[in-house]
Structures are given as C-alpha cells and as structure tokens.
C-alpha cells in the first residue's frame, strides 16, 4: 500500500519532467493520520477515492439540501455546528440529508471534536463507500493543519537532470549538457565541506 501521494509524470520537450500529484484517501490517512489524530470509524471503505482539491469543506448548506456550488472534490469535515444541526433533525430526515451528501461522491468525511455519527448514518457511509474518520481536534485547528498538509501533497514537482549541493544552507543546482564536468565540480565542493543533496537526477 502506498504511504504517500503518488504522481503522474508528464515529460516535456526539454529534460524536465513535471509530476502531477494524485492524493487518495488512503495516502492522506497514511501520511497525515497520526499528525491529525485521525481514527477510522467503521469499515475500511472508499480508500481509493481521490482528493482533488487541497482544501477542506464544511458542508453546512449541503446538509440543508442545497448543493449548488458544492465543493465535492474536498475532504468534508463535520464540526460542532454541523453535528448539532443534524441532531436537530428527525432520524429519517437526518439519514436522508446525510445520504444526499454521500451521494455527491465526496472523498471522505472527518468528524471533529471526537464526536460520533449515529448507526444509521454510519450504515449509509458504508453503503456509499465513504470513509469516516474521527479526530479530537477542534474544527478550525483540524482545517488549518489538514489544509497545510494537503498543500504540501499537491505541490508540483519538477525532475531536473543535474546535481544539487547544499552551500551554506542554500540548494545550488548544477546542470548542463553531458561531459562538461558537473560531477567534478560537485566533488570539489564536497571536498570543501559542502553537502551533496542529489546526484544526476534532482526532484
């Protein structure tokens, strides 16, 4: 199982290769679950689903049945306000509204402040294959931390053919056509006490 986000590689006409991140629920949980104090509630389902935007959504309007401009590509978090609203509904309407949310093909749901979903809603999540996580963190702290984590996961990367050296805390990339002495230059810098970061291919 992958521990972190995978990438799709696009090769350009030059020697650069741009990597487009692919973040799944599984990689999000494996990579950031401990830091975000996430605990899986219910069955392990929906881990293949993709998180397509590096931000978090609170589905307050969606739980009222309004889905215009709904951010279905984001991790959904239910905080104190959302949970209190759900509890104010009749059991039948509560399940109906939660099912409508799950039917939007969202990546996953996180319940903050250590709260729980009732059994009928958990059954809906299992049926729709939506992973449910719980965290003791307060809602805004979770949103801030999760957004920072996802921004890192979604950061684009470029592969360069060259060597990188750490010179006084600054990464210096030495690149050029084959045979001009890149490796020799790097070796001389290492002999002078600087650190090698990457050789040949730098990502």
C-alpha positions, -999 to +999 in steps of 0.1 A: +000+000+000+013+035-008+023+056+022+021+089+005+006+106-026+016+091-059+024+112-090+016+112-127+047+122-148+045+145-178+077+147-199+083+180-218+104+186-248+133+196-225+148+174-198+122+185-172+096+161-160+066+176-142+049+154-116+012+159-110+002+147-075-025+121-071-038+122-035-061+094-024-079+090+009-055+061+017-024+082+011-039+111+031-047+089+060-013+070+059+007+102+056-011+126+079-034+104+101-011+105+131-004+142+129-041+150+125-051+124+152-074+106+127-091+074+137-110+053+112-146+048+122-165+019+107-153-003+078-122+005+056-141+016+025-135+043-001-098+045+004-094+045-034-112+078-037-092+108-049-090+141-030-089+166-059-085+199-041-061+208-012-087+225+009-113+214+034-151+219+032-177+223+059-210+211+042-234+232+062-256+242+033-253+208+017-268+192+049-298+215+044-303+201+009-286+229-011-259+216-034-254+245-058-216+252-060-210+223-035-172+215-032-175+177-036-138+174-045-127+183-010-124+164+023-156+172+042-155+180+079-184+179+103-178+202+132-200+212+162-224+233+141-230+206+116-234+179+142-258+200+162-278+207+131-280+170+122-292+161+157-320+187+154-335+168+125-358+138+128-340+105+124-355+099+090-346+133+077-311+132+092-303+100+073-318+114+041-297+145+043-265+126+051-272+102+022-276+131-002-242+143+010-225+109+005-241+106-030-221+136-042-191+112-044-171+131-018-136+117-009-143+112+028-158+127+060-139+138+091-158+143+124-141+168+146-141+173+184-143+135+189-179+133+180-196+102+165-222+096+138-252+075+148-255+039+135-280+047+106-256+074+092-226+050+096-246+024+076-252+049+048-215+058+047-206+021+044-232+016+017-219+045-003-183+035+004-174+068+021-146+065+047-155+082+080-127+095+103-128+110+138-104+134+154-104+150+188-091+183+173-113+213+173-127+220+139-107+251+129-074+236+141-081+205+121-090+225+090-058+246+092-035+216+098-051+195+071-050+223+046-013+228+052-007+191+048-027+189+016-010+219+001+024+201+005+009+170-011-004+190-040+028+210-046+040+204-081+074+188-085+099+190-114+126+165-122+159+180-134+190+162-147+217+177-127+233+176-092+224+196-062+247+207-034+239+225-001+261+256+001+257+275+033+220+263+036+211+272+000+204+245-025+225+250-057+216+230-088+245+223-112+232+214-146+242+213-182+249+190-211+268+158-206+306+159-204+311+195-192+323+185-157+292+187-135+303+157-113+339+170-110+325+204-098+303+187-073+332+166-060+353+197-055+325+213-035+321+182-013+359+182-007+355+217+006+329+206+032+296+212+014+269+186+014+256+166-016+218+167-018+212+148-050+233+134-078+224+130-115+186+134-111+172+161-088+135+162-079 
